[in-house]
Amino acid sequence: MSERLMKTMRILRDFGRAFLAGVAISIGGSVYLSVENRVAGALLFTVGLFMVVVNGLLLYTGKVGYLVL
């Protein structure tokens, strides 16, 4: 495989992982907002964060600290 193709595949893979992280967090946030009991909502929101960590997804707020200027 050419180096350019490998770089493109890596970018697409990272974009897909970032998109899935956003989906997991948005589902958790939606559940948090829809449940009347805020403690239960907070516990259910952590499921979204847990999915990000377990699956190694690329959540922007978790990776922004590694930005080198």
Secondary structure, 3 states (H helix, E strand, C coil): CCHHHHHHHHHHHHHHHHHHHHHHHHHHHHHHHHCCCHHHHHHHHHHHHHHHHHHCCCCHHHHHHHCCC
